[in-house]
Amino acid sequence: MKTEHLAHFFIAGFTYYDGALVFRKLKIGKKLRLELEEDNKYDHRAVAVYYKKHKIGFIPRTENRIFYKLLKIGLGENIRMTVQSTDRRQHPESQVQIVAHLINKNEQDGKAPDD
């Protein structure tokens, strides 16, 4: 499966959601999922970040444009979000960094699917 680095950033709003409840479970490499939150009164392109059923924050507004577009057209399954680093000694808004990769699920072992 081909992958391409898309972005990396700290989770925004980590202080206000379930981040503290699941912090110890957010180990490097843990997968996260994204959900559009278009009814967000602060940002109509808001993309929430979840660990299992727990909302832990958002993709920062400065980074969310491409994620919003990919999710909006149904390509969310082509985004792999994983925990890149954690540091409980930092300010809560800088405790969890995540990395996003764009993946091509149609390609396996570097070979294009048959037409």
N, CA, C and O atoms as CSV, one atom per row, in Angstrom:
chain,resi,resn,atom,element,x,y,z
A,1,MET,N,N,0.850,-1.168,0.000
A,1,MET,CA,C,0.000,0.000,0.000
A,1,MET,C,C,0.902,1.239,0.000
A,1,MET,O,O,1.784,1.372,0.848
A,2,LYS,N,N,0.677,2.121,-0.936
A,2,LYS,CA,C,1.460,3.353,-1.023
A,2,LYS,C,C,0.959,4.373,-0.021
A,2,LYS,O,O,-0.247,4.512,0.183
A,3,THR,N,N,1.888,5.091,0.608
A,3,THR,CA,C,1.513,6.157,1.530
A,3,THR,C,C,2.316,7.416,1.211
A,3,THR,O,O,3.413,7.355,0.657
A,4,GLU,N,N,1.747,8.536,1.569
A,4,GLU,CA,C,2.401,9.829,1.380
A,4,GLU,C,C,2.117,10.689,2.606
A,4,GLU,O,O,0.968,10.826,3.026
A,5,HIS,N,N,3.171,11.266,3.174
A,5,HIS,CA,C,2.997,12.151,4.330
A,5,HIS,C,C,2.101,13.321,3.933
A,5,HIS,O,O,2.315,13.952,2.898
A,6,LEU,N,N,1.113,13.601,4.747
A,6,LEU,CA,C,0.175,14.682,4.472
A,6,LEU,C,C,0.408,15.862,5.412
A,6,LEU,O,O,0.469,17.008,4.966
A,7,ALA,N,N,0.540,15.586,6.708
A,7,ALA,CA,C,0.734,16.662,7.683
A,7,ALA,C,C,1.049,16.066,9.046
A,7,ALA,O,O,0.856,14.872,9.279
A,8,HIS,N,N,1.537,16.913,9.937
A,8,HIS,CA,C,1.662,16.551,11.344
A,8,HIS,C,C,1.428,17.816,12.165
A,8,HIS,O,O,1.804,18.914,11.755
A,9,PHE,N,N,0.809,17.646,13.319
A,9,PHE,CA,C,0.416,18.791,14.131
A,9,PHE,C,C,-0.012,18.318,15.513
A,9,PHE,O,O,-0.232,17.129,15.745
A,10,PHE,N,N,-0.124,19.278,16.422
A,10,PHE,CA,C,-0.665,18.999,17.752
A,10,PHE,C,C,-2.184,19.083,17.682
A,10,PHE,O,O,-2.735,19.852,16.895
A,11,ILE,N,N,-2.851,18.295,18.501
A,11,ILE,CA,C,-4.308,18.298,18.541
A,11,ILE,C,C,-4.785,19.592,19.196
A,11,ILE,O,O,-4.370,19.916,20.309
A,12,ALA,N,N,-5.643,20.319,18.520
A,12,ALA,CA,C,-6.201,21.563,19.046
A,12,ALA,C,C,-7.393,21.250,19.948
A,12,ALA,O,O,-8.162,20.332,19.665
A,13,GLY,N,N,-7.545,21.997,21.016
A,13,GLY,CA,C,-8.683,21.820,21.908
A,13,GLY,C,C,-8.575,20.619,22.826
A,13,GLY,O,O,-9.565,20.222,23.440
A,14,PHE,N,N,-7.406,20.041,22.930
A,14,PHE,CA,C,-7.202,18.834,23.733
A,14,PHE,C,C,-7.677,19.039,25.181
A,14,PHE,O,O,-8.156,18.100,25.818
A,15,THR,N,N,-7.547,20.231,25.678
A,15,THR,CA,C,-7.940,20.572,27.050
A,15,THR,C,C,-9.435,20.414,27.284
A,15,THR,O,O,-9.855,20.104,28.399
A,16,TYR,N,N,-10.238,20.622,26.255
A,16,TYR,CA,C,-11.687,20.752,26.426
A,16,TYR,C,C,-12.486,19.471,26.200
A,16,TYR,O,O,-13.699,19.465,26.415
A,17,TYR,N,N,-11.847,18.403,25.778
A,17,TYR,CA,C,-12.595,17.188,25.454
A,17,TYR,C,C,-12.078,16.013,26.285
A,17,TYR,O,O,-11.667,16.214,27.428
A,18,ASP,N,N,-12.087,14.811,25.753
A,18,ASP,CA,C,-11.759,13.616,26.533
A,18,ASP,C,C,-10.275,13.262,26.542
A,18,ASP,O,O,-9.914,12.148,26.923
A,19,GLY,N,N,-9.424,14.170,26.139
A,19,GLY,CA,C,-7.994,13.879,26.071
A,19,GLY,C,C,-7.408,13.388,27.382
A,19,GLY,O,O,-6.653,12.417,27.400
A,20,ALA,N,N,-7.751,14.050,28.477
A,20,ALA,CA,C,-7.208,13.650,29.780
A,20,ALA,C,C,-7.680,12.254,30.180
A,20,ALA,O,O,-6.958,11.531,30.867
A,21,LEU,N,N,-8.880,11.871,29.758
A,21,LEU,CA,C,-9.413,10.554,30.108
A,21,LEU,C,C,-8.674,9.410,29.419
A,21,LEU,O,O,-8.584,8.307,29.957
A,22,VAL,N,N,-8.149,9.678,28.236
A,22,VAL,CA,C,-7.516,8.605,27.460
A,22,VAL,C,C,-6.024,8.837,27.218
A,22,VAL,O,O,-5.402,8.088,26.464
A,23,PHE,N,N,-5.451,9.845,27.833
A,23,PHE,CA,C,-4.063,10.216,27.546
A,23,PHE,C,C,-3.109,9.030,27.644
A,23,PHE,O,O,-2.260,8.848,26.771
A,24,ARG,N,N,-3.235,8.236,28.677
A,24,ARG,CA,C,-2.314,7.099,28.874
A,24,ARG,C,C,-2.450,6.036,27.785
A,24,ARG,O,O,-1.535,5.238,27.582
A,25,LYS,N,N,-3.565,6.019,27.096
A,25,LYS,CA,C,-3.780,5.047,26.026
A,25,LYS,C,C,-3.256,5.557,24.679
A,25,LYS,O,O,-3.150,4.782,23.729
A,26,LEU,N,N,-2.933,6.833,24.587
A,26,LEU,CA,C,-2.492,7.433,23.327
A,26,LEU,C,C,-0.992,7.183,23.130
A,26,LEU,O,O,-0.176,8.098,23.240
A,27,LYS,N,N,-0.660,5.959,22.846
A,27,LYS,CA,C,0.729,5.547,22.612
A,27,LYS,C,C,1.117,5.823,21.163
A,27,LYS,O,O,0.258,5.894,20.284
A,28,ILE,N,N,2.402,5.975,20.924
A,28,ILE,CA,C,2.899,6.201,19.573
A,28,ILE,C,C,2.412,5.077,18.661
A,28,ILE,O,O,2.540,3.896,18.985
A,29,GLY,N,N,1.856,5.463,17.524
A,29,GLY,CA,C,1.349,4.507,16.549
A,29,GLY,C,C,-0.135,4.189,16.678
A,29,GLY,O,O,-0.702,3.555,15.788
A,30,LYS,N,N,-0.783,4.617,17.773
A,30,LYS,CA,C,-2.218,4.356,17.925
A,30,LYS,C,C,-2.977,5.088,16.829
A,30,LYS,O,O,-2.679,6.237,16.503
A,31,LYS,N,N,-3.959,4.403,16.271
A,31,LYS,CA,C,-4.754,4.994,15.199
A,31,LYS,C,C,-5.863,5.869,15.771
A,31,LYS,O,O,-6.460,5.562,16.804
A,32,LEU,N,N,-6.115,6.959,15.070
A,32,LEU,CA,C,-7.168,7.897,15.417
A,32,LEU,C,C,-8.107,8.000,14.223
A,32,LEU,O,O,-7.757,7.595,13.115
A,33,ARG,N,N,-9.284,8.535,14.446
A,33,ARG,CA,C,-10.214,8.720,13.324
A,33,ARG,C,C,-10.707,10.164,13.303
A,33,ARG,O,O,-10.631,10.892,14.294
A,34,LEU,N,N,-11.209,10.541,12.146
A,34,LEU,CA,C,-11.667,11.910,11.920
A,34,LEU,C,C,-13.156,11.937,11.625
A,34,LEU,O,O,-13.711,10.999,11.054
A,35,GLU,N,N,-13.789,13.027,12.025
A,35,GLU,CA,C,-15.194,13.269,11.682
A,35,GLU,C,C,-15.379,14.746,11.379
A,35,GLU,O,O,-14.862,15.612,12.084
A,36,LEU,N,N,-16.132,15.018,10.308
A,36,LEU,CA,C,-16.488,16.409,10.018
A,36,LEU,C,C,-17.413,16.928,11.105
A,36,LEU,O,O,-18.228,16.186,11.652
A,37,GLU,N,N,-17.278,18.187,11.406
A,37,GLU,CA,C,-18.171,18.833,12.368
A,37,GLU,C,C,-18.601,20.180,11.773
A,37,GLU,O,O,-18.254,21.248,12.275
A,38,GLU,N,N,-19.362,20.083,10.696
A,38,GLU,CA,C,-19.738,21.274,9.935
A,38,GLU,C,C,-20.649,22.227,10.691
A,38,GLU,O,O,-20.761,23.395,10.319
A,39,ASP,N,N,-21.298,21.753,11.741
A,39,ASP,CA,C,-22.156,22.639,12.528
A,39,ASP,C,C,-21.384,23.333,13.647
A,39,ASP,O,O,-21.989,23.969,14.511
A,40,ASN,N,N,-20.066,23.219,13.642
A,40,ASN,CA,C,-19.223,23.873,14.639
A,40,ASN,C,C,-19.351,25.386,14.479
A,40,ASN,O,O,-19.118,25.923,13.396
A,41,LYS,N,N,-19.720,26.067,15.557
A,41,LYS,CA,C,-19.971,27.518,15.444
A,41,LYS,C,C,-18.699,28.348,15.298
A,41,LYS,O,O,-18.774,29.532,14.967
A,42,TYR,N,N,-17.530,27.749,15.539
A,42,TYR,CA,C,-16.274,28.485,15.435
A,42,TYR,C,C,-15.560,28.276,14.104
A,42,TYR,O,O,-14.757,29.111,13.688
A,43,ASP,N,N,-15.853,27.160,13.435
A,43,ASP,CA,C,-15.176,26.846,12.180
A,43,ASP,C,C,-16.044,25.883,11.371
A,43,ASP,O,O,-16.216,24.733,11.775
A,44,HIS,N,N,-16.586,26.321,10.256
A,44,HIS,CA,C,-17.460,25.460,9.452
A,44,HIS,C,C,-16.706,24.324,8.761
A,44,HIS,O,O,-17.330,23.414,8.216
A,45,ARG,N,N,-15.362,24.365,8.779
A,45,ARG,CA,C,-14.550,23.269,8.234
A,45,ARG,C,C,-13.916,22.438,9.354
A,45,ARG,O,O,-12.905,21.772,9.132
A,46,ALA,N,N,-14.492,22.471,10.532
A,46,ALA,CA,C,-13.914,21.763,11.674
A,46,ALA,C,C,-13.869,20.255,11.427
A,46,ALA,O,O,-14.818,19.657,10.920
A,47,VAL,N,N,-12.738,19.664,11.801
A,47,VAL,CA,C,-12.552,18.220,11.703
A,47,VAL,C,C,-12.143,17.725,13.090
A,47,VAL,O,O,-11.054,18.028,13.578
A,48,ALA,N,N,-13.031,16.963,13.709
A,48,ALA,CA,C,-12.783,16.441,15.050
A,48,ALA,C,C,-11.906,15.196,14.978
A,48,ALA,O,O,-11.963,14.430,14.016
A,49,VAL,N,N,-11.091,15.011,16.023
A,49,VAL,CA,C,-10.201,13.852,16.134
A,49,VAL,C,C,-10.717,12.973,17.266
A,49,VAL,O,O,-10.999,13.454,18.364
A,50,TYR,N,N,-10.838,11.671,16.982
A,50,TYR,CA,C,-11.348,10.716,17.965
A,50,TYR,C,C,-10.356,9.593,18.201
A,50,TYR,O,O,-9.675,9.132,17.284
A,51,TYR,N,N,-10.291,9.163,19.458
A,51,TYR,CA,C,-9.634,7.911,19.813
A,51,TYR,C,C,-10.765,7.002,20.268
A,51,TYR,O,O,-11.381,7.229,21.309
A,52,LYS,N,N,-11.025,5.979,19.481
A,52,LYS,CA,C,-12.183,5.107,19.697
A,52,LYS,C,C,-13.429,5.982,19.762
A,52,LYS,O,O,-13.701,6.696,18.797
A,53,LYS,N,N,-14.203,5.965,20.852
A,53,LYS,CA,C,-15.422,6.779,20.929
A,53,LYS,C,C,-15.187,8.141,21.580
A,53,LYS,O,O,-16.121,8.929,21.720
A,54,HIS,N,N,-13.963,8.417,21.972
A,54,HIS,CA,C,-13.642,9.641,22.704
A,54,HIS,C,C,-13.167,10.755,21.778
A,54,HIS,O,O,-12.176,10.601,21.064
A,55,LYS,N,N,-13.867,11.854,21.797
A,55,LYS,CA,C,-13.432,13.037,21.061
A,55,LYS,C,C,-12.301,13.664,21.862
A,55,LYS,O,O,-12.468,13.988,23.038
A,56,ILE,N,N,-11.143,13.833,21.217
A,56,ILE,CA,C,-9.991,14.374,21.940
A,56,ILE,C,C,-9.571,15.754,21.446
A,56,ILE,O,O,-8.627,16.337,21.979
A,57,GLY,N,N,-10.248,16.277,20.453
A,57,GLY,CA,C,-9.934,17.623,19.975
A,57,GLY,C,C,-10.195,17.752,18.486
A,57,GLY,O,O,-11.057,17.080,17.920
A,58,PHE,N,N,-9.422,18.637,17.870
A,58,PHE,CA,C,-9.612,18.965,16.460
A,58,PHE,C,C,-8.288,19.073,15.726
A,58,PHE,O,O,-7.237,19.283,16.331
A,59,ILE,N,N,-8.359,18.927,14.419
A,59,ILE,CA,C,-7.231,19.328,13.584
A,59,ILE,C,C,-7.189,20.848,13.669
A,59,ILE,O,O,-8.230,21.492,13.535
A,60,PRO,N,N,-6.016,21.441,13.887
A,60,PRO,CA,C,-5.958,22.905,13.973
A,60,PRO,C,C,-6.534,23.570,12.716
A,60,PRO,O,O,-6.394,23.060,11.605
A,61,ARG,N,N,-7.168,24.692,12.916
A,61,ARG,CA,C,-7.796,25.423,11.807
A,61,ARG,C,C,-6.811,25.712,10.676
A,61,ARG,O,O,-7.196,25.714,9.507
A,62,THR,N,N,-5.552,25.954,11.013
A,62,THR,CA,C,-4.538,26.248,9.996
A,62,THR,C,C,-4.191,25.031,9.148
A,62,THR,O,O,-3.559,25.173,8.101
A,63,GLU,N,N,-4.593,23.838,9.582
A,63,GLU,CA,C,-4.251,22.598,8.886
A,63,GLU,C,C,-5.460,21.853,8.318
A,63,GLU,O,O,-5.289,20.890,7.572
A,64,ASN,N,N,-6.681,22.283,8.659
A,64,ASN,CA,C,-7.838,21.422,8.389
A,64,ASN,C,C,-8.441,21.504,6.987
A,64,ASN,O,O,-9.299,20.689,6.649
A,65,ARG,N,N,-8.025,22.443,6.178
A,65,ARG,CA,C,-8.654,22.639,4.867
A,65,ARG,C,C,-8.611,21.377,3.997
A,65,ARG,O,O,-9.641,20.962,3.465
A,66,ILE,N,N,-7.431,20.764,3.846
A,66,ILE,CA,C,-7.314,19.581,2.985
A,66,ILE,C,C,-8.074,18.396,3.578
A,66,ILE,O,O,-8.671,17.612,2.840
A,67,PHE,N,N,-8.054,18.260,4.903
A,67,PHE,CA,C,-8.768,17.159,5.548
A,67,PHE,C,C,-10.278,17.324,5.359
A,67,PHE,O,O,-10.993,16.359,5.087
A,68,TYR,N,N,-10.741,18.548,5.505
A,68,TYR,CA,C,-12.158,18.831,5.290
A,68,TYR,C,C,-12.569,18.410,3.882
A,68,TYR,O,O,-13.591,17.749,3.699
A,69,LYS,N,N,-11.776,18.792,2.897
A,69,LYS,CA,C,-12.109,18.475,1.511
A,69,LYS,C,C,-12.099,16.971,1.255
A,69,LYS,O,O,-13.002,16.446,0.603
A,70,LEU,N,N,-11.089,16.282,1.761
A,70,LEU,CA,C,-11.015,14.827,1.562
A,70,LEU,C,C,-12.189,14.110,2.219
A,70,LEU,O,O,-12.771,13.198,1.633
A,71,LEU,N,N,-12.537,14.524,3.438
A,71,LEU,CA,C,-13.678,13.914,4.120
A,71,LEU,C,C,-14.986,14.257,3.402
A,71,LEU,O,O,-15.865,13.405,3.271
A,72,LYS,N,N,-15.113,15.475,2.947
A,72,LYS,CA,C,-16.348,15.945,2.299
A,72,LYS,C,C,-16.667,15.143,1.040
A,72,LYS,O,O,-17.836,14.899,0.741
A,73,ILE,N,N,-15.633,14.731,0.298
A,73,ILE,CA,C,-15.884,13.973,-0.931
A,73,ILE,C,C,-15.794,12.457,-0.715
A,73,ILE,O,O,-15.802,11.686,-1.675
A,74,GLY,N,N,-15.709,12.041,0.542
A,74,GLY,CA,C,-15.768,10.615,0.848
A,74,GLY,C,C,-14.453,9.866,0.813
A,74,GLY,O,O,-14.444,8.642,0.682
A,75,LEU,N,N,-13.350,10.571,0.928
A,75,LEU,CA,C,-12.044,9.911,0.899
A,75,LEU,C,C,-11.410,9.789,2.285
A,75,LEU,O,O,-10.195,9.630,2.401
A,76,GLY,N,N,-12.218,9.863,3.321
A,76,GLY,CA,C,-11.702,9.763,4.685
A,76,GLY,C,C,-10.973,8.466,4.965
A,76,GLY,O,O,-10.032,8.440,5.759
A,77,GLU,N,N,-11.397,7.389,4.323
A,77,GLU,CA,C,-10.736,6.099,4.553
A,77,GLU,C,C,-9.329,6.060,3.965
A,77,GLU,O,O,-8.568,5.129,4.231
A,78,ASN,N,N,-8.983,7.063,3.171
A,78,ASN,CA,C,-7.648,7.161,2.598
A,78,ASN,C,C,-6.707,8.024,3.442
A,78,ASN,O,O,-5.590,8.327,3.021
A,79,ILE,N,N,-7.158,8.411,4.616
A,79,ILE,CA,C,-6.326,9.181,5.538
A,79,ILE,C,C,-6.029,8.296,6.737
A,79,ILE,O,O,-6.943,7.803,7.399
A,80,ARG,N,N,-4.749,8.097,7.013
A,80,ARG,CA,C,-4.366,7.345,8.205
A,80,ARG,C,C,-3.788,8.319,9.225
A,80,ARG,O,O,-2.767,8.962,8.981
A,81,MET,N,N,-4.462,8.418,10.374
A,81,MET,CA,C,-4.053,9.316,11.457
A,81,MET,C,C,-3.479,8.473,12.588
A,81,MET,O,O,-4.133,7.544,13.062
A,82,THR,N,N,-2.274,8.786,13.019
A,82,THR,CA,C,-1.678,8.051,14.127
A,82,THR,C,C,-0.995,9.007,15.097
A,82,THR,O,O,-0.572,10.102,14.726
A,83,VAL,N,N,-0.899,8.571,16.334
A,83,VAL,CA,C,-0.188,9.342,17.354
A,83,VAL,C,C,1.293,9.300,17.007
A,83,VAL,O,O,1.859,8.227,16.796
A,84,GLN,N,N,1.918,10.470,16.948
A,84,GLN,CA,C,3.341,10.553,16.620
A,84,GLN,C,C,4.190,10.725,17.876
A,84,GLN,O,O,5.273,10.150,17.984
A,85,SER,N,N,3.690,11.521,18.829
A,85,SER,CA,C,4.429,11.709,20.078
A,85,SER,C,C,3.480,12.221,21.153
A,85,SER,O,O,2.445,12.822,20.863
A,86,THR,N,N,3.861,11.967,22.398
A,86,THR,CA,C,3.119,12.490,23.550
A,86,THR,C,C,4.128,12.986,24.576
A,86,THR,O,O,5.230,12.450,24.695
A,87,ASP,N,N,3.738,14.010,25.308
A,87,ASP,CA,C,4.584,14.538,26.374
A,87,ASP,C,C,3.692,15.178,27.431
A,87,ASP,O,O,3.230,16.306,27.260
A,88,ARG,N,N,3.455,14.467,28.510
A,88,ARG,CA,C,2.548,14.948,29.556
A,88,ARG,C,C,3.073,16.178,30.284
A,88,ARG,O,O,2.315,16.846,30.987
A,89,ARG,N,N,4.354,16.489,30.128
A,89,ARG,CA,C,4.941,17.662,30.796
A,89,ARG,C,C,4.643,18.974,30.063
A,89,ARG,O,O,4.828,20.056,30.619
A,90,GLN,N,N,4.188,18.872,28.832
A,90,GLN,CA,C,3.896,20.067,28.039
A,90,GLN,C,C,2.512,20.622,28.370
A,90,GLN,O,O,1.705,19.963,29.026
A,91,HIS,N,N,2.254,21.840,27.907
A,91,HIS,CA,C,0.923,22.433,27.993
A,91,HIS,C,C,-0.040,21.477,27.283
A,91,HIS,O,O,0.332,20.883,26.271
A,92,PRO,N,N,-1.273,21.314,27.790
A,92,PRO,CA,C,-2.211,20.356,27.171
A,92,PRO,C,C,-2.379,20.506,25.649
A,92,PRO,O,O,-2.599,19.514,24.955
A,93,GLU,N,N,-2.279,21.718,25.135
A,93,GLU,CA,C,-2.434,21.915,23.691
A,93,GLU,C,C,-1.208,21.461,22.902
A,93,GLU,O,O,-1.221,21.474,21.671
A,94,SER,N,N,-0.155,21.061,23.604
A,94,SER,CA,C,1.066,20.575,22.947
A,94,SER,C,C,1.471,19.196,23.466
A,94,SER,O,O,2.630,18.803,23.337
A,95,GLN,N,N,0.541,18.472,24.042
A,95,GLN,CA,C,0.869,17.170,24.615
A,95,GLN,C,C,0.831,16.025,23.615
A,95,GLN,O,O,1.575,15.055,23.752
A,96,VAL,N,N,-0.029,16.132,22.612
A,96,VAL,CA,C,-0.183,15.017,21.665
A,96,VAL,C,C,-0.016,15.535,20.241
A,96,VAL,O,O,-0.762,16.394,19.771
A,97,GLN,N,N,0.989,14.981,19.577
A,97,GLN,CA,C,1.202,15.318,18.172
A,97,GLN,C,C,0.771,14.122,17.339
A,97,GLN,O,O,1.051,12.974,17.682
A,98,ILE,N,N,0.085,14.409,16.239
A,98,ILE,CA,C,-0.354,13.330,15.359
A,98,ILE,C,C,0.217,13.544,13.958
A,98,ILE,O,O,0.561,14.657,13.562
A,99,VAL,N,N,0.301,12.453,13.241
A,99,VAL,CA,C,0.794,12.501,11.870
A,99,VAL,C,C,-0.287,11.913,10.972
A,99,VAL,O,O,-0.960,10.946,11.328
A,100,ALA,N,N,-0.432,12.515,9.812
A,100,ALA,CA,C,-1.430,12.058,8.835
A,100,ALA,C,C,-0.714,11.615,7.570
A,100,ALA,O,O,0.180,12.292,7.062
A,101,HIS,N,N,-1.136,10.462,7.081
A,101,HIS,CA,C,-0.633,9.961,5.813
A,101,HIS,C,C,-1.814,9.737,4.882
A,101,HIS,O,O,-2.877,9.278,5.299
A,102,LEU,N,N,-1.612,10.063,3.645
A,102,LEU,CA,C,-2.585,9.768,2.602
A,102,LEU,C,C,-2.207,8.402,2.050
A,102,LEU,O,O,-1.057,8.174,1.674
A,103,ILE,N,N,-3.162,7.506,2.003
A,103,ILE,CA,C,-2.859,6.150,1.552
A,103,ILE,C,C,-3.680,5.802,0.320
A,103,ILE,O,O,-4.824,6.233,0.169
A,104,ASN,N,N,-3.078,5.022,-0.542
A,104,ASN,CA,C,-3.765,4.537,-1.736
A,104,ASN,C,C,-4.112,3.084,-1.484
A,104,ASN,O,O,-3.258,2.207,-1.605
A,105,LYS,N,N,-5.349,2.829,-1.138
A,105,LYS,CA,C,-5.788,1.467,-0.816
A,105,LYS,C,C,-5.932,0.603,-2.057
A,105,LYS,O,O,-6.056,-0.617,-1.947
A,106,ASN,N,N,-5.918,1.211,-3.232
A,106,ASN,CA,C,-6.043,0.437,-4.466
A,106,ASN,C,C,-4.729,-0.175,-4.905
A,106,ASN,O,O,-4.720,-1.089,-5.729
A,107,GLU,N,N,-3.621,0.310,-4.374
A,107,GLU,CA,C,-2.309,-0.211,-4.741
A,107,GLU,C,C,-1.788,-1.094,-3.627
A,107,GLU,O,O,-1.847,-0.733,-2.451
A,108,GLN,N,N,-1.287,-2.235,-4.000
A,108,GLN,CA,C,-0.678,-3.136,-3.029
A,108,GLN,C,C,0.688,-3.543,-3.552
A,108,GLN,O,O,0.851,-3.862,-4.729
A,109,ASP,N,N,1.661,-3.526,-2.664
A,109,ASP,CA,C,3.024,-3.925,-3.010
A,109,ASP,C,C,3.575,-3.120,-4.183
A,109,ASP,O,O,4.378,-3.633,-4.962
A,110,GLY,N,N,3.150,-1.861,-4.315
A,110,GLY,CA,C,3.686,-0.998,-5.357
A,110,GLY,C,C,3.133,-1.254,-6.740
A,110,GLY,O,O,3.596,-0.644,-7.704
A,111,LYS,N,N,2.157,-2.134,-6.871
A,111,LYS,CA,C,1.583,-2.448,-8.172
A,111,LYS,C,C,0.217,-1.806,-8.321
A,111,LYS,O,O,-0.604,-1.845,-7.404
A,112,ALA,N,N,-0.017,-1.222,-9.467
A,112,ALA,CA,C,-1.331,-0.622,-9.735
A,112,ALA,C,C,-2.349,-1.724,-9.969
A,112,ALA,O,O,-1.994,-2.785,-10.482
A,113,PRO,N,N,-3.624,-1.497,-9.600
A,113,PRO,CA,C,-4.647,-2.521,-9.846
A,113,PRO,C,C,-4.867,-2.720,-11.343
A,113,PRO,O,O,-4.632,-1.817,-12.145
A,114,ASP,N,N,-5.320,-3.915,-11.702
A,114,ASP,CA,C,-5.597,-4.203,-13.117
A,114,ASP,C,C,-6.795,-3.387,-13.576
A,114,ASP,O,O,-7.750,-3.170,-12.830
A,115,ASP,N,N,-6.716,-2.939,-14.835
A,115,ASP,CA,C,-7.834,-2.184,-15.415
A,115,ASP,C,C,-8.809,-3.108,-16.100
A,115,ASP,O,O,-9.813,-2.651,-16.646
